[in-house]
Amino acid sequence: EVQLVESGGGLVQPGQSLILSCVGSGFSFSAMYMTWVRQAPGKGLEWISDINSGGGSTHYADSVKGRFTISRNNANNTLFLFMNSLNLDDMAVYYCVTGGLVWWGQGAQVTVSS
């Protein structure tokens, strides 16, 4: 059974940081392109970042470029999203997703509030 389990969400103030983690199991994590997608309240899904299987190639949406960093540890089947300088527009549910948007995690809530 494929599982993607996110953790690390929470409540922060504007300007603060959070780290999201996603542990994958039931598939060949190290061979899989991985993506972070988010959904803000009342809005559609937004792709924000992806990383190739080896971790050497990454891409970011303009909305998070320079503030967020995606990385992975294939030895531990873990995907990360380091989020700095969070603002109100970053408040959303963040999903860890495999390449091709086939498998999705349950989502991690990130709340930004002063």
C-alpha positions in Angstrom: 0.0 0.0 0.0 1.3 3.4 -1.0 1.5 5.9 1.8 2.6 9.5 2.0 2.5 11.0 5.5 3.2 14.7 6.0 4.1 16.3 9.3 5.4 19.6 10.5 2.4 21.9 9.9 1.2 24.3 12.5 0.4 27.9 13.4 3.1 30.6 12.9 3.2 34.3 12.8 4.1 36.2 9.6 7.8 36.2 9.0 8.4 32.9 10.8 9.5 29.5 9.4 8.3 26.0 9.3 9.6 22.7 8.0 7.3 20.2 6.4 8.3 16.5 6.1 6.7 13.7 4.1 7.6 10.1 4.5 6.8 7.8 1.6 6.3 4.0 1.7 5.0 1.3 -0.5 6.7 2.5 -3.6 10.2 3.2 -4.9 10.6 6.6 -3.3 14.2 7.1 -4.5 13.1 6.7 -8.2 10.2 9.0 -8.0 9.9 12.7 -8.9 8.2 14.4 -6.0 6.1 17.6 -5.7 4.6 19.9 -3.1 1.1 21.2 -3.9 -1.0 23.5 -1.7 -4.6 24.6 -1.4 -5.5 27.8 0.3 -8.9 28.3 1.8 -11.5 28.8 -0.9 -8.9 28.4 -3.7 -7.8 25.8 -6.1 -4.7 23.6 -6.0 -1.4 25.4 -6.6 1.8 23.7 -7.5 4.6 25.2 -5.5 7.7 23.0 -6.0 9.2 19.8 -7.3 12.4 17.8 -7.2 13.8 15.1 -9.3 14.6 11.6 -8.0 18.2 12.3 -7.2 17.5 15.7 -5.7 19.8 17.6 -8.0 17.1 19.5 -9.9 14.4 21.6 -8.3 11.8 24.0 -9.4 9.7 26.6 -7.6 6.6 28.7 -8.2 7.3 32.4 -8.3 5.1 32.8 -5.2 7.6 30.9 -3.1 10.9 31.3 -4.9 13.6 32.5 -2.7 11.7 31.7 0.5 11.0 27.9 0.2 13.5 25.1 -0.3 12.6 21.6 -1.4 14.9 18.7 -0.6 14.9 14.9 -0.1 16.6 12.2 1.8 16.3 9.0 -0.2 17.9 6.9 2.4 15.0 7.7 4.7 12.3 8.0 2.0 11.7 11.6 3.2 10.7 14.7 1.3 11.2 18.2 2.9 9.9 21.7 2.4 11.7 24.4 4.3 9.5 27.5 4.4 10.9 30.8 5.5 9.4 34.3 5.7 5.9 32.9 5.8 3.1 35.3 5.0 -0.7 35.3 5.1 -0.8 34.1 1.4 1.1 30.9 2.4 -1.7 29.7 4.7 -2.9 26.5 3.1 -3.0 22.7 3.3 0.2 21.4 1.9 0.3 18.1 0.1 3.2 15.8 -0.7 2.6 14.3 -4.2 4.4 11.8 -6.3 5.4 12.5 -9.9 2.4 12.5 -12.3 0.2 13.5 -9.3 -0.7 9.9 -8.8 -0.4 9.5 -5.1 -1.1 12.2 -2.5 -0.5 12.5 1.2 -3.2 13.5 3.6 -2.1 17.1 3.8 -0.5 19.3 6.4 -2.2 22.5 7.6 -0.1 25.6 7.7 -1.7 28.6 9.4 -0.2 32.0 9.3 -1.7 34.5 11.7 -0.6 37.5 13.7 
